[in-house]
Amino acid sequence: MVWVTGELDIATAPHIRRILLDAVSTYRQVTVDLARIGFCDCAGLGILIAAQNAARAHGTLLLLRRVPGQMDWLLHRVPHRLHIERDGLPGTPASTPRMGGP
């Protein structure tokens, strides 16, 4: 389990990227708890997508859990293949983003 707190942005991205890439190359499943994220920008989102790509290459499942509302909103608007836990159950990756209004 990896807990990310504070901001997931361009300033913290290199450090978090190293942690996630190490984790997905070491373990068969990595769960990233995002409940304490206060802010996520495009650099932070890019880190999660890069970690997912690395996980897939290593045969590892990367699972996001307790995604805050702001990040959930963002994740529904960009294409990705991230697995997001919903109601305690691992979700399937989104194949296309939901487009349109709020």
Chimera marker file (.cmm) of the C-alpha trace (Angstrom):
<marker_set name="trace">
<marker id="1" x="0.000" y="0.000" z="0.000" r="1" g="1" b="0" radius="0.5"/>
<marker id="2" x="1.261" y="3.448" z="-0.922" r="1" g="1" b="0" radius="0.5"/>
<marker id="3" x="-0.308" y="6.453" z="0.807" r="1" g="1" b="0" radius="0.5"/>
<marker id="4" x="0.015" y="9.771" z="-0.986" r="1" g="1" b="0" radius="0.5"/>
<marker id="5" x="-0.680" y="12.902" z="1.056" r="1" g="1" b="0" radius="0.5"/>
<marker id="6" x="-0.660" y="16.606" z="0.323" r="1" g="1" b="0" radius="0.5"/>
<marker id="7" x="-0.210" y="17.658" z="-3.255" r="1" g="1" b="0" radius="0.5"/>
<marker id="8" x="0.442" y="15.480" z="-6.268" r="1" g="1" b="0" radius="0.5"/>
<marker id="9" x="1.878" y="18.061" z="-8.614" r="1" g="1" b="0" radius="0.5"/>
<marker id="10" x="4.932" y="19.102" z="-10.593" r="1" g="1" b="0" radius="0.5"/>
<marker id="11" x="6.909" y="19.751" z="-7.396" r="1" g="1" b="0" radius="0.5"/>
<marker id="12" x="6.282" y="16.327" z="-5.850" r="1" g="1" b="0" radius="0.5"/>
<marker id="13" x="6.020" y="14.302" z="-9.064" r="1" g="1" b="0" radius="0.5"/>
<marker id="14" x="9.666" y="13.113" z="-9.326" r="1" g="1" b="0" radius="0.5"/>
<marker id="15" x="9.702" y="11.754" z="-5.768" r="1" g="1" b="0" radius="0.5"/>
<marker id="16" x="6.316" y="10.029" z="-6.043" r="1" g="1" b="0" radius="0.5"/>
<marker id="17" x="7.221" y="8.671" z="-9.474" r="1" g="1" b="0" radius="0.5"/>
<marker id="18" x="10.314" y="6.931" z="-8.044" r="1" g="1" b="0" radius="0.5"/>
<marker id="19" x="8.283" y="5.404" z="-5.223" r="1" g="1" b="0" radius="0.5"/>
<marker id="20" x="5.529" y="4.124" z="-7.513" r="1" g="1" b="0" radius="0.5"/>
<marker id="21" x="7.901" y="2.756" z="-10.156" r="1" g="1" b="0" radius="0.5"/>
<marker id="22" x="9.893" y="0.930" z="-7.460" r="1" g="1" b="0" radius="0.5"/>
<marker id="23" x="6.689" y="-0.494" z="-6.006" r="1" g="1" b="0" radius="0.5"/>
<marker id="24" x="5.241" y="-1.764" z="-9.296" r="1" g="1" b="0" radius="0.5"/>
<marker id="25" x="8.549" y="-3.389" z="-10.229" r="1" g="1" b="0" radius="0.5"/>
<marker id="26" x="8.715" y="-5.167" z="-6.847" r="1" g="1" b="0" radius="0.5"/>
<marker id="27" x="5.159" y="-6.250" z="-5.992" r="1" g="1" b="0" radius="0.5"/>
<marker id="28" x="2.401" y="-8.083" z="-7.896" r="1" g="1" b="0" radius="0.5"/>
<marker id="29" x="-0.256" y="-5.617" z="-6.687" r="1" g="1" b="0" radius="0.5"/>
<marker id="30" x="0.178" y="-2.027" z="-5.581" r="1" g="1" b="0" radius="0.5"/>
<marker id="31" x="-2.689" y="-0.081" z="-4.039" r="1" g="1" b="0" radius="0.5"/>
<marker id="32" x="-2.351" y="3.700" z="-3.958" r="1" g="1" b="0" radius="0.5"/>
<marker id="33" x="-4.501" y="5.385" z="-1.319" r="1" g="1" b="0" radius="0.5"/>
<marker id="34" x="-5.312" y="8.940" z="-2.389" r="1" g="1" b="0" radius="0.5"/>
<marker id="35" x="-7.693" y="9.919" z="0.429" r="1" g="1" b="0" radius="0.5"/>
<marker id="36" x="-5.330" y="12.618" z="1.717" r="1" g="1" b="0" radius="0.5"/>
<marker id="37" x="-4.568" y="14.302" z="-1.598" r="1" g="1" b="0" radius="0.5"/>
<marker id="38" x="-5.383" y="17.991" z="-1.456" r="1" g="1" b="0" radius="0.5"/>
<marker id="39" x="-4.491" y="18.804" z="-5.053" r="1" g="1" b="0" radius="0.5"/>
<marker id="40" x="-3.503" y="16.995" z="-8.242" r="1" g="1" b="0" radius="0.5"/>
<marker id="41" x="-2.367" y="18.673" z="-11.452" r="1" g="1" b="0" radius="0.5"/>
<marker id="42" x="-1.550" y="17.235" z="-14.864" r="1" g="1" b="0" radius="0.5"/>
<marker id="43" x="1.968" y="16.287" z="-13.751" r="1" g="1" b="0" radius="0.5"/>
<marker id="44" x="0.488" y="14.262" z="-10.903" r="1" g="1" b="0" radius="0.5"/>
<marker id="45" x="-1.974" y="12.582" z="-13.201" r="1" g="1" b="0" radius="0.5"/>
<marker id="46" x="0.891" y="11.829" z="-15.600" r="1" g="1" b="0" radius="0.5"/>
<marker id="47" x="2.745" y="10.079" z="-12.783" r="1" g="1" b="0" radius="0.5"/>
<marker id="48" x="-0.222" y="7.807" z="-12.095" r="1" g="1" b="0" radius="0.5"/>
<marker id="49" x="-0.549" y="6.953" z="-15.779" r="1" g="1" b="0" radius="0.5"/>
<marker id="50" x="3.212" y="6.295" z="-16.071" r="1" g="1" b="0" radius="0.5"/>
<marker id="51" x="3.017" y="4.041" z="-13.012" r="1" g="1" b="0" radius="0.5"/>
<marker id="52" x="0.093" y="2.178" z="-14.597" r="1" g="1" b="0" radius="0.5"/>
<marker id="53" x="2.082" y="1.665" z="-17.805" r="1" g="1" b="0" radius="0.5"/>
<marker id="54" x="5.067" y="0.375" z="-15.812" r="1" g="1" b="0" radius="0.5"/>
<marker id="55" x="2.793" y="-1.881" z="-13.755" r="1" g="1" b="0" radius="0.5"/>
<marker id="56" x="1.334" y="-3.406" z="-16.890" r="1" g="1" b="0" radius="0.5"/>
<marker id="57" x="4.851" y="-4.045" z="-18.237" r="1" g="1" b="0" radius="0.5"/>
<marker id="58" x="5.751" y="-5.867" z="-14.989" r="1" g="1" b="0" radius="0.5"/>
<marker id="59" x="2.494" y="-7.804" z="-14.782" r="1" g="1" b="0" radius="0.5"/>
<marker id="60" x="1.485" y="-5.843" z="-11.688" r="1" g="1" b="0" radius="0.5"/>
<marker id="61" x="-1.983" y="-4.574" z="-10.812" r="1" g="1" b="0" radius="0.5"/>
<marker id="62" x="-1.971" y="-0.891" z="-9.834" r="1" g="1" b="0" radius="0.5"/>
<marker id="63" x="-5.149" y="0.054" z="-8.007" r="1" g="1" b="0" radius="0.5"/>
<marker id="64" x="-6.221" y="3.540" z="-6.903" r="1" g="1" b="0" radius="0.5"/>
<marker id="65" x="-8.423" y="3.740" z="-3.834" r="1" g="1" b="0" radius="0.5"/>
<marker id="66" x="-10.273" y="6.466" z="-1.963" r="1" g="1" b="0" radius="0.5"/>
<marker id="67" x="-9.927" y="8.893" z="-4.856" r="1" g="1" b="0" radius="0.5"/>
<marker id="68" x="-11.051" y="12.377" z="-3.706" r="1" g="1" b="0" radius="0.5"/>
<marker id="69" x="-13.813" y="14.214" z="-5.557" r="1" g="1" b="0" radius="0.5"/>
<marker id="70" x="-11.538" y="16.659" z="-7.397" r="1" g="1" b="0" radius="0.5"/>
<marker id="71" x="-9.344" y="13.839" z="-8.700" r="1" g="1" b="0" radius="0.5"/>
<marker id="72" x="-12.348" y="11.703" z="-9.583" r="1" g="1" b="0" radius="0.5"/>
<marker id="73" x="-13.708" y="14.618" z="-11.605" r="1" g="1" b="0" radius="0.5"/>
<marker id="74" x="-10.345" y="14.934" z="-13.398" r="1" g="1" b="0" radius="0.5"/>
<marker id="75" x="-10.083" y="11.196" z="-14.052" r="1" g="1" b="0" radius="0.5"/>
<marker id="76" x="-13.484" y="11.207" z="-15.725" r="1" g="1" b="0" radius="0.5"/>
<marker id="77" x="-12.300" y="13.803" z="-18.215" r="1" g="1" b="0" radius="0.5"/>
<marker id="78" x="-9.033" y="12.363" z="-19.481" r="1" g="1" b="0" radius="0.5"/>
<marker id="79" x="-8.417" y="9.048" z="-21.222" r="1" g="1" b="0" radius="0.5"/>
<marker id="80" x="-6.639" y="6.528" z="-19.018" r="1" g="1" b="0" radius="0.5"/>
<marker id="81" x="-6.520" y="2.844" z="-18.120" r="1" g="1" b="0" radius="0.5"/>
<marker id="82" x="-6.183" y="3.280" z="-14.348" r="1" g="1" b="0" radius="0.5"/>
<marker id="83" x="-7.982" y="0.799" z="-12.090" r="1" g="1" b="0" radius="0.5"/>
<marker id="84" x="-10.078" y="2.665" z="-9.513" r="1" g="1" b="0" radius="0.5"/>
<marker id="85" x="-11.603" y="0.948" z="-6.500" r="1" g="1" b="0" radius="0.5"/>
<marker id="86" x="-15.300" y="1.734" z="-6.089" r="1" g="1" b="0" radius="0.5"/>
<marker id="87" x="-17.186" y="0.878" z="-2.897" r="1" g="1" b="0" radius="0.5"/>
<marker id="88" x="-14.370" y="-1.383" z="-1.741" r="1" g="1" b="0" radius="0.5"/>
<marker id="89" x="-14.296" y="-3.358" z="-4.994" r="1" g="1" b="0" radius="0.5"/>
<marker id="90" x="-11.507" y="-3.118" z="-7.566" r="1" g="1" b="0" radius="0.5"/>
<marker id="91" x="-12.788" y="-1.435" z="-10.691" r="1" g="1" b="0" radius="0.5"/>
<marker id="92" x="-12.031" y="-2.083" z="-14.277" r="1" g="1" b="0" radius="0.5"/>
<marker id="93" x="-10.073" y="0.570" z="-16.117" r="1" g="1" b="0" radius="0.5"/>
<marker id="94" x="-11.929" y="3.241" z="-17.997" r="1" g="1" b="0" radius="0.5"/>
<marker id="95" x="-11.592" y="2.874" z="-21.741" r="1" g="1" b="0" radius="0.5"/>
<marker id="96" x="-12.791" y="6.371" z="-22.570" r="1" g="1" b="0" radius="0.5"/>
<marker id="97" x="-13.404" y="9.420" z="-20.422" r="1" g="1" b="0" radius="0.5"/>
<marker id="98" x="-16.864" y="10.684" z="-19.678" r="1" g="1" b="0" radius="0.5"/>
<marker id="99" x="-17.214" y="13.924" z="-21.591" r="1" g="1" b="0" radius="0.5"/>
<marker id="100" x="-19.487" y="16.880" z="-21.082" r="1" g="1" b="0" radius="0.5"/>
<marker id="101" x="-20.751" y="18.847" z="-18.134" r="1" g="1" b="0" radius="0.5"/>
<marker id="102" x="-20.149" y="18.372" z="-14.404" r="1" g="1" b="0" radius="0.5"/>
<link id1="1" id2="2" r="1" g="1" b="0" radius="0.2"/>
<link id1="2" id2="3" r="1" g="1" b="0" radius="0.2"/>
<link id1="3" id2="4" r="1" g="1" b="0" radius="0.2"/>
<link id1="4" id2="5" r="1" g="1" b="0" radius="0.2"/>
<link id1="5" id2="6" r="1" g="1" b="0" radius="0.2"/>
<link id1="6" id2="7" r="1" g="1" b="0" radius="0.2"/>
<link id1="7" id2="8" r="1" g="1" b="0" radius="0.2"/>
<link id1="8" id2="9" r="1" g="1" b="0" radius="0.2"/>
<link id1="9" id2="10" r="1" g="1" b="0" radius="0.2"/>
<link id1="10" id2="11" r="1" g="1" b="0" radius="0.2"/>
<link id1="11" id2="12" r="1" g="1" b="0" radius="0.2"/>
<link id1="12" id2="13" r="1" g="1" b="0" radius="0.2"/>
<link id1="13" id2="14" r="1" g="1" b="0" radius="0.2"/>
<link id1="14" id2="15" r="1" g="1" b="0" radius="0.2"/>
<link id1="15" id2="16" r="1" g="1" b="0" radius="0.2"/>
<link id1="16" id2="17" r="1" g="1" b="0" radius="0.2"/>
<link id1="17" id2="18" r="1" g="1" b="0" radius="0.2"/>
<link id1="18" id2="19" r="1" g="1" b="0" radius="0.2"/>
<link id1="19" id2="20" r="1" g="1" b="0" radius="0.2"/>
<link id1="20" id2="21" r="1" g="1" b="0" radius="0.2"/>
<link id1="21" id2="22" r="1" g="1" b="0" radius="0.2"/>
<link id1="22" id2="23" r="1" g="1" b="0" radius="0.2"/>
<link id1="23" id2="24" r="1" g="1" b="0" radius="0.2"/>
<link id1="24" id2="25" r="1" g="1" b="0" radius="0.2"/>
<link id1="25" id2="26" r="1" g="1" b="0" radius="0.2"/>
<link id1="26" id2="27" r="1" g="1" b="0" radius="0.2"/>
<link id1="27" id2="28" r="1" g="1" b="0" radius="0.2"/>
<link id1="28" id2="29" r="1" g="1" b="0" radius="0.2"/>
<link id1="29" id2="30" r="1" g="1" b="0" radius="0.2"/>
<link id1="30" id2="31" r="1" g="1" b="0" radius="0.2"/>
<link id1="31" id2="32" r="1" g="1" b="0" radius="0.2"/>
<link id1="32" id2="33" r="1" g="1" b="0" radius="0.2"/>
<link id1="33" id2="34" r="1" g="1" b="0" radius="0.2"/>
<link id1="34" id2="35" r="1" g="1" b="0" radius="0.2"/>
<link id1="35" id2="36" r="1" g="1" b="0" radius="0.2"/>
<link id1="36" id2="37" r="1" g="1" b="0" radius="0.2"/>
<link id1="37" id2="38" r="1" g="1" b="0" radius="0.2"/>
<link id1="38" id2="39" r="1" g="1" b="0" radius="0.2"/>
<link id1="39" id2="40" r="1" g="1" b="0" radius="0.2"/>
<link id1="40" id2="41" r="1" g="1" b="0" radius="0.2"/>
<link id1="41" id2="42" r="1" g="1" b="0" radius="0.2"/>
<link id1="42" id2="43" r="1" g="1" b="0" radius="0.2"/>
<link id1="43" id2="44" r="1" g="1" b="0" radius="0.2"/>
<link id1="44" id2="45" r="1" g="1" b="0" radius="0.2"/>
<link id1="45" id2="46" r="1" g="1" b="0" radius="0.2"/>
<link id1="46" id2="47" r="1" g="1" b="0" radius="0.2"/>
<link id1="47" id2="48" r="1" g="1" b="0" radius="0.2"/>
<link id1="48" id2="49" r="1" g="1" b="0" radius="0.2"/>
<link id1="49" id2="50" r="1" g="1" b="0" radius="0.2"/>
<link id1="50" id2="51" r="1" g="1" b="0" radius="0.2"/>
<link id1="51" id2="52" r="1" g="1" b="0" radius="0.2"/>
<link id1="52" id2="53" r="1" g="1" b="0" radius="0.2"/>
<link id1="53" id2="54" r="1" g="1" b="0" radius="0.2"/>
<link id1="54" id2="55" r="1" g="1" b="0" radius="0.2"/>
<link id1="55" id2="56" r="1" g="1" b="0" radius="0.2"/>
<link id1="56" id2="57" r="1" g="1" b="0" radius="0.2"/>
<link id1="57" id2="58" r="1" g="1" b="0" radius="0.2"/>
<link id1="58" id2="59" r="1" g="1" b="0" radius="0.2"/>
<link id1="59" id2="60" r="1" g="1" b="0" radius="0.2"/>
<link id1="60" id2="61" r="1" g="1" b="0" radius="0.2"/>
<link id1="61" id2="62" r="1" g="1" b="0" radius="0.2"/>
<link id1="62" id2="63" r="1" g="1" b="0" radius="0.2"/>
<link id1="63" id2="64" r="1" g="1" b="0" radius="0.2"/>
<link id1="64" id2="65" r="1" g="1" b="0" radius="0.2"/>
<link id1="65" id2="66" r="1" g="1" b="0" radius="0.2"/>
<link id1="66" id2="67" r="1" g="1" b="0" radius="0.2"/>
<link id1="67" id2="68" r="1" g="1" b="0" radius="0.2"/>
<link id1="68" id2="69" r="1" g="1" b="0" radius="0.2"/>
<link id1="69" id2="70" r="1" g="1" b="0" radius="0.2"/>
<link id1="70" id2="71" r="1" g="1" b="0" radius="0.2"/>
<link id1="71" id2="72" r="1" g="1" b="0" radius="0.2"/>
<link id1="72" id2="73" r="1" g="1" b="0" radius="0.2"/>
<link id1="73" id2="74" r="1" g="1" b="0" radius="0.2"/>
<link id1="74" id2="75" r="1" g="1" b="0" radius="0.2"/>
<link id1="75" id2="76" r="1" g="1" b="0" radius="0.2"/>
<link id1="76" id2="77" r="1" g="1" b="0" radius="0.2"/>
<link id1="77" id2="78" r="1" g="1" b="0" radius="0.2"/>
<link id1="78" id2="79" r="1" g="1" b="0" radius="0.2"/>
<link id1="79" id2="80" r="1" g="1" b="0" radius="0.2"/>
<link id1="80" id2="81" r="1" g="1" b="0" radius="0.2"/>
<link id1="81" id2="82" r="1" g="1" b="0" radius="0.2"/>
<link id1="82" id2="83" r="1" g="1" b="0" radius="0.2"/>
<link id1="83" id2="84" r="1" g="1" b="0" radius="0.2"/>
<link id1="84" id2="85" r="1" g="1" b="0" radius="0.2"/>
<link id1="85" id2="86" r="1" g="1" b="0" radius="0.2"/>
<link id1="86" id2="87" r="1" g="1" b="0" radius="0.2"/>
<link id1="87" id2="88" r="1" g="1" b="0" radius="0.2"/>
<link id1="88" id2="89" r="1" g="1" b="0" radius="0.2"/>
<link id1="89" id2="90" r="1" g="1" b="0" radius="0.2"/>
<link id1="90" id2="91" r="1" g="1" b="0" radius="0.2"/>
<link id1="91" id2="92" r="1" g="1" b="0" radius="0.2"/>
<link id1="92" id2="93" r="1" g="1" b="0" radius="0.2"/>
<link id1="93" id2="94" r="1" g="1" b="0" radius="0.2"/>
<link id1="94" id2="95" r="1" g="1" b="0" radius="0.2"/>
<link id1="95" id2="96" r="1" g="1" b="0" radius="0.2"/>
<link id1="96" id2="97" r="1" g="1" b="0" radius="0.2"/>
<link id1="97" id2="98" r="1" g="1" b="0" radius="0.2"/>
<link id1="98" id2="99" r="1" g="1" b="0" radius="0.2"/>
<link id1="99" id2="100" r="1" g="1" b="0" radius="0.2"/>
<link id1="100" id2="101" r="1" g="1" b="0" radius="0.2"/>
<link id1="101" id2="102" r="1" g="1" b="0" radius="0.2"/>
</marker_set>
